Amino acid sequence: MVSYDEFAKLDIRVALVKKVEDIPGSKKLYKLIVDLGDEERTLVAGLKGIYSPEELEGRKIVVLANLEPKKLMGVTSQGMLLAADDGENVALLLPDRDVKVGARVR
């Protein structure tokens, strides 16, 4: 269990996927450029083979924005997109209504 105060520390926001690029040498990772409303960030996501770049570009997704940056395959990821994974299928977490880019998840 986590307290509400611990949960409140998470900066979860709606982001718009602007661009998706392959990461050379990686079989699973994409480099995503996302718009968080007040800034653009680079994310690294293991979605290759699950989603095509065309399926991701232009989509609103949910992102953990205050995750500590981490370098993967030479690319610094500045957050994490949120997805559900049941061991067989992966599904992005998406807003079910149109909300502004940068909207906070509470």
Secondary structure, DSSP 8 states (H G I E B T S, - for coil): ---HHHHHT--EEEEEEEEEEE-TT-SS-EEEEEE-SS-EEEEEE--TTTS-HHHHTT-EEEEETTS--EEETTEEE-SEE-EEE-SS-EEE---SS---TT-B--
